[in-house]
Amino acid sequence: MKSFATLRSAAALGLFVALPAAAQPQPPTVVWEQPARAGTVAFSPDGEVVASGGIASVNPFAFGRVDLWDADDGTQLAHRETHTFLIGATNEVMFSPDGATLASANGTVYCAPNGGCSPDRPGLFTWTVPALDPLAGRDDLSPAAAVAFAPDGAALAVAYFYDNDGVVRTHDPTTLATVRQLPGHQYTAADVAYAPDGTLLASVGDDGQLRLWDAATGAPVRVLEHGSYLEGGDPISVAFSPDGQYVATSGDGYNLRARVWRVAGGALVHDLDAGITPTSYGSAVVAFTPNGNYLVGGFQQYVPGDNWRGGVRFWSVATGDIVLEYTESGPPPYFGGVTSLAFSPGQDSLFAYTVAGRVKVVRTPISLAGGTPTPSEADPLPEGYRLSGAYPNPFNPSTTLTLEVAAAQRVRVEAFDAVGRRVATLFDGPVTPGAPRSLSFEAGGLPSGPYLLRVTGETFRATRRVTLLK
């Protein structure tokens, strides 16, 4: 959800103002902001902590830092620099599903004033939360652009760049030992994301492609074309919708686009303008809101005569229309663009982003909770059924998924624990076409841990993985 290529030194305060538009709602309320030389941001699973990553120094070289902030008021809870000056900028931070661990992906693309560019100095680290004590680390691999925990916490996926093969690796989250290496992209794998149910792993890279992999086996599932550096931008950001039905990408380059595909079948649902002007270089990152109703883009773009400009844009997943848009800019010569987005899983309308090196937490004038998007161009049920991902996930004490079927049939939905014991039957009865069935897993009396939801119909069988965190 960020552009590792845009981690630059910046300390200017961004100004948040509404763009002229018909029926434009009020600007969001700024809850807090902190200077942190940051280019990436993440919320903890309980929504109480914000993590950021960026650069700790720019003279004579850049090296990485990680910080934790109280989500309510921006109080700094912890700060660490990534071990030594030989480790590059922190390109992404990500919490484990239980919130006890923070992972950081490191590798600089910063050009020092006295020594040229240094695209090496790799690092992959894990830290305790909230103390940020080092847990495990590796500096023997390629520079890391992005990191993602599997929803059950059993794996850590990392996108690597500047190693001439753009690989994606999965690692043991405790030891960081390499478990599997995927072929990845041409030179750079820029971002990775797990589907909410953990069955798919997505990656994007400088070959212009979005690739979907079977998360359990590493087998390729589908390849989709986002664009090129000159048309749409090399893809640098990928995100799944909370229900797992859609996957979105955005790019770095010219004629910036954000594109949304249906995961089942790979049909293109939306092709969205993600820039200020098609003739200027820039980058865009994307994330879905927790309710899945909106795709949000954060962008920065060089506008001749106006230095760097950026903004935040909300698109309706149902229609592709822009429903909210704001500019973010820092005074020259600083960079004013948005390089990372994150939404609070615990508070409606609260989200965070990085702009001009600052971590900024705001509250939007629109609700980000409740509702289910229905794209106007939705394709028919390609496999005879559609099963959403569970939301929320991780959850406590309940989570919900939605089932649609193309033909009337009897369906049974069961929950199993990590050792295969059935712990609950969520549903057992008829389901009719045209009437989506809501399925809730109430787990208040069960212990924390991973669970498997198994949906068995007469014409299909599907599973979803969820994690209960108490």
VORO-783093 format. One record per residue (C-alpha): residue in one letter; x, y, z. Coordinates in steps of 0.1 Angstrom, whole numbers, padded with zeros to 4 digits, always signed. Layout:
N
aXYZ
...
***
This chain:
470
m+0000+0000+0000
k+0029+0023-0005
s+0055+0033-0031
f+0090+0024-0019
a+0103+0045-0047
t+0090+0077-0031
l+0106+0075+0004
r+0123+0110+0004
s+0134+0133+0032
a+0106+0157+0040
a+0095+0176+0071
a+0070+0200+0058
l+0034+0202+0072
g+0008+0192+0046
l-0022+0214+0042
f-0055+0196+0038
v-0081+0215+0018
a-0111+0204-0002
l-0110+0205-0040
p-0138+0224-0057
a-0167+0200-0064
a-0204+0199-0064
a-0219+0189-0030
q-0184+0185-0016
p-0186+0174+0020
q-0166+0191+0048
p-0129+0183+0050
p-0120+0156+0075
t-0110+0165+0111
v-0073+0162+0118
v-0070+0141+0150
w-0032+0144+0152
e+0000+0145+0132
q+0036+0140+0139
p+0069+0146+0120
a+0085+0112+0116
r+0104+0112+0082
a+0078+0086+0074
g+0067+0070+0042
t+0046+0041+0054
v+0019+0036+0081
a-0002+0008+0096
f-0029+0004+0123
s-0027-0024+0149
p-0055-0050+0147
d-0072-0035+0177
g-0069+0000+0163
e-0052+0014+0194
v-0016+0018+0179
v-0003+0034+0147
a+0031+0022+0134
s+0052+0042+0109
g+0084+0036+0091
g+0108+0058+0071
i+0143+0073+0073
a+0162+0082+0104
s+0189+0103+0088
v+0198+0118+0054
n+0234+0128+0060
p+0256+0112+0049
f+0232+0083+0041
a+0196+0073+0048
f+0189+0045+0071
g+0156+0031+0085
r+0134+0038+0115
v+0102+0025+0130
d+0079+0043+0154
l+0048+0035+0174
w+0021+0061+0182
d-0010+0062+0204
a-0039+0062+0179
d-0060+0085+0200
d-0036+0114+0206
g-0004+0107+0187
t+0018+0102+0218
q+0050+0084+0207
l+0051+0050+0224
a+0084+0038+0210
h+0111+0046+0184
r+0139+0024+0170
e+0164+0028+0142
t+0169-0003+0121
h+0200-0017+0138
t+0229+0002+0120
f+0234+0028+0093
l+0241-0001+0069
i+0204-0009+0068
g+0183+0011+0044
a+0151+0030+0047
t+0120+0013+0062
n+0097+0009+0032
e+0068-0008+0049
v+0056-0018+0084
m+0029-0044+0092
f+0014-0058+0124
s+0010-0095+0129
p-0027-0105+0132
d-0025-0107+0170
g-0008-0073+0172
a+0021-0086+0193
t+0047-0083+0165
l+0057-0056+0140
a+0075-0065+0108
s+0096-0040+0088
a+0109-0042+0052
n+0141-0023+0045
g+0162-0012+0016
t+0171+0022+0005
v+0166+0039-0028
y+0178+0072-0014
c+0206+0091-0031
a+0230+0106-0006
p+0242+0142-0012
n+0279+0131-0013
g+0279+0096-0025
g+0254+0088-0052
c+0226+0062-0050
s+0228+0031-0028
p+0201+0006-0038
d+0214-0021-0015
r+0216-0022+0024
p+0187-0047+0027
g+0169-0057+0059
l+0139-0077+0071
f+0131-0074+0108
t+0105-0082+0134
w+0100-0062+0166
t+0080-0066+0198
v+0049-0044+0204
p+0048-0020+0222
a+0085-0019+0232
l+0100-0023+0197
d+0126-0047+0210
p+0143-0067+0181
l+0130-0102+0176
a+0146-0115+0144
g+0164-0100+0115
r+0180-0107+0082
d+0203-0086+0061
d+0215-0113+0037
l+0187-0110+0012
s+0177-0084-0014
p+0162-0050-0003
a+0126-0055+0008
a+0099-0033-0006
a+0068-0046+0012
v+0057-0071+0038
a+0024-0088+0046
f+0014-0113+0073
a-0010-0141+0064
p-0044-0137+0081
d-0036-0166+0105
g-0001-0153+0113
a+0015-0185+0100
a+0035-0169+0072
l+0052-0136+0062
a+0053-0126+0026
v+0079-0101+0013
a+0084-0084-0020
y+0120-0078-0030
f+0135-0053-0054
y+0167-0044-0072
d+0179-0080-0073
n+0173-0085-0110
d+0146-0110-0105
g+0119-0093-0085
v+0111-0123-0063
v+0085-0128-0037
r+0094-0149-0007
t+0074-0163+0022
h+0092-0166+0055
d+0086-0182+0089
p+0073-0153+0109
t+0093-0163+0140
t+0127-0171+0126
l+0124-0153+0092
a+0137-0185+0075
t+0127-0186+0039
v+0099-0211+0033
r+0092-0206-0004
q+0104-0184-0033
l+0081-0174-0061
p+0093-0163-0095
g+0079-0128-0090
h+0084-0100-0115
q+0111-0087-0139
y+0134-0067-0116
t+0112-0054-0088
a+0084-0069-0068
a+0068-0037-0053
d+0040-0049-0030
v+0023-0080-0017
a-0010-0087+0000
y-0029-0118+0013
a-0066-0123+0006
p-0087-0120+0037
d-0093-0157+0039
g-0056-0165+0034
t-0061-0186+0003
l-0045-0162-0022
l-0013-0141-0023
a-0011-0111-0046
s+0020-0093-0059
v+0027-0065-0083
g+0059-0054-0100
d+0077-0035-0127
d+0066-0060-0154
g+0032-0042-0152
q+0015-0073-0138
l-0007-0083-0109
r-0001-0119-0101
l-0022-0141-0079
w-0007-0172-0062
d-0021-0201-0043
a-0009-0191-0008
a-0006-0227+0004
t+0014-0241-0025
g+0028-0211-0043
a+0012-0222-0076
p+0003-0194-0100
v-0034-0188-0102
r-0039-0158-0125
v-0019-0129-0142
l-0036-0096-0148
e-0021-0066-0167
h-0022-0033-0148
g-0002-0012-0172
s+0032+0002-0180
y+0054+0031-0167
l+0040+0053-0195
e+0004+0041-0195
g-0012+0035-0161
g+0021+0033-0142
d+0042+0003-0131
p+0020-0012-0104
i+0034-0005-0069
s+0004-0011-0047
v-0021-0039-0043
a-0051-0044-0019
f-0079-0069-0014
s-0114-0058-0005
p-0124-0069+0030
d-0148-0095+0016
g-0122-0109-0007
q-0143-0103-0039
y-0121-0076-0054
v-0084-0068-0058
a-0071-0033-0067
t-0038-0020-0080
s-0022+0014-0087
g+0010+0025-0102
d+0041+0047-0105
g+0048+0066-0137
y+0025+0085-0161
n-0012+0085-0169
l-0018+0070-0134
r-0046+0045-0131
a-0062+0026-0103
r-0078-0007-0114
v-0102-0030-0097
w-0107-0067-0107
r-0131-0093-0095
v-0110-0120-0079
a-0131-0149-0092
g-0126-0149-0130
g-0104-0118-0132
a-0129-0095-0148
l-0120-0058-0148
v-0146-0039-0128
h-0132-0004-0127
d-0105+0016-0145
l-0100+0048-0125
d-0081+0080-0131
a-0056+0082-0102
g-0036+0113-0111
i-0038+0151-0113
t-0026+0153-0149
p-0017+0126-0174
t+0014+0144-0186
s+0032+0145-0153
y+0052+0118-0134
g+0037+0106-0101
s+0026+0076-0080
a-0005+0063-0064
v-0013+0038-0036
v-0046+0022-0029
a-0065+0007+0000
f-0101-0004+0006
t-0121+0010+0035
p-0130-0015+0063
n-0166-0017+0050
g-0155-0023+0015
n-0177+0005+0001
y-0149+0027-0010
l-0115+0023-0027
v-0092+0050-0015
g-0062+0063-0034
g-0033+0084-0021
f-0013+0101-0047
q+0016+0124-0054
q+0025+0140-0087
y+0050+0165-0100
v+0031+0194-0116
p+0054+0218-0136
g+0054+0252-0121
d+0036+0239-0089
n+0062+0215-0075
w+0049+0183-0060
r+0012+0179-0052
g-0008+0151-0037
g-0041+0141-0024
v-0066+0115-0011
r-0094+0103-0033
f-0124+0081-0024
w-0141+0061-0052
s-0174+0042-0048
v-0168+0005-0053
a-0203+0002-0065
t-0201+0028-0093
g-0165+0039-0096
d-0175+0075-0090
i-0154+0099-0069
v-0173+0106-0038
l-0147+0125-0018
e-0114+0142-0028
y-0089+0164-0010
t-0055+0178-0018
e-0024+0174+0003
s+0006+0196-0003
g+0038+0207+0014
p+0054+0241+0006
p+0084+0240-0018
p+0109+0224-0020
y+0093+0196+0000
f+0073+0167-0014
g+0036+0169-0006
g+0023+0136-0018
v+0006+0108+0000
t+0028+0076+0001
s+0008+0052+0024
l-0028+0047+0036
a-0042+0027+0066
f-0076+0024+0081
s-0085+0018+0117
p-0103-0016+0123
g-0117-0003+0156
q-0130+0032+0149
d-0155+0043+0123
s-0142+0069+0098
l-0107+0070+0113
f-0077+0066+0089
a-0040+0075+0087
y-0016+0083+0059
t+0019+0097+0054
v+0024+0130+0036
a+0056+0151+0034
g+0073+0129+0059
r+0045+0133+0085
v+0021+0107+0100
k-0014+0122+0099
v-0045+0107+0115
v-0079+0121+0104
r-0116+0114+0107
t-0136+0115+0075
p-0171+0131+0072
i-0184+0099+0057
s-0190+0066+0075
l-0166+0037+0068
a-0186+0011+0086
g-0214-0011+0074
g-0228-0019+0039
t-0218-0041+0011
p-0207-0028-0023
t-0225-0040-0055
p-0207-0029-0086
s-0230-0019-0114
e-0209-0040-0139
a-0209-0071-0117
d-0205-0103-0137
p-0228-0133-0130
l-0217-0160-0106
p-0188-0175-0126
e-0185-0207-0105
g-0221-0212-0095
y-0216-0194-0062
r-0200-0164-0046
l-0186-0166-0010
s-0173-0134+0005
g-0144-0132+0029
a-0152-0130+0066
y-0154-0095+0081
p-0140-0085+0104
n-0110-0108+0104
p-0093-0111+0129
f-0125-0109+0150
n-0139-0109+0185
p-0164-0123+0192
s-0182-0127+0159
t-0175-0125+0122
t-0198-0126+0091
l-0196-0138+0055
t-0221-0137+0027
l-0230-0166+0003
e-0248-0163-0030
v-0257-0193-0052
a-0267-0196-0089
a-0290-0226-0083
a-0312-0235-0054
q-0295-0261-0031
r-0290-0272+0005
v-0259-0258+0021
r-0241-0267+0054
v-0216-0243+0070
e-0193-0256+0098
a-0164-0242+0118
f-0134-0262+0127
d-0105-0255+0150
a-0068-0257+0142
v-0067-0295+0149
g-0097-0303+0128
r-0124-0305+0154
r-0158-0292+0145
v-0167-0265+0170
a-0199-0250+0155
t-0225-0254+0128
l-0233-0219+0114
f-0260-0230+0090
d-0277-0261+0076
g-0306-0255+0052
p-0318-0244+0018
v-0303-0214-0001
t-0321-0198-0030
p-0307-0178-0060
g-0310-0140-0058
a-0311-0140-0020
p-0277-0136-0004
r-0274-0155+0028
s-0255-0139+0057
l-0236-0164+0078
s-0223-0154+0113
f-0197-0173+0134
e-0203-0165+0171
a-0172-0176+0189
g-0175-0159+0223
g-0170-0192+0242
l-0140-0204+0221
p-0103-0198+0227
s-0082-0174+0206
g-0067-0189+0175
p-0072-0198+0138
y-0105-0215+0126
l-0116-0229+0093
l-0151-0222+0080
r-0162-0249+0056
v-0192-0243+0032
t-0206-0274+0015
g-0233-0272-0011
e-0247-0296-0036
t-0226-0281-0064
f-0196-0266-0047
r-0174-0266-0016
a-0154-0236-0003
t-0135-0226+0028
r-0125-0194+0046
r-0099-0190+0073
v-0105-0167+0102
t-0086-0158+0134
l-0102-0152+0168
l-0083-0127+0189
k-0094-0120+0225
***
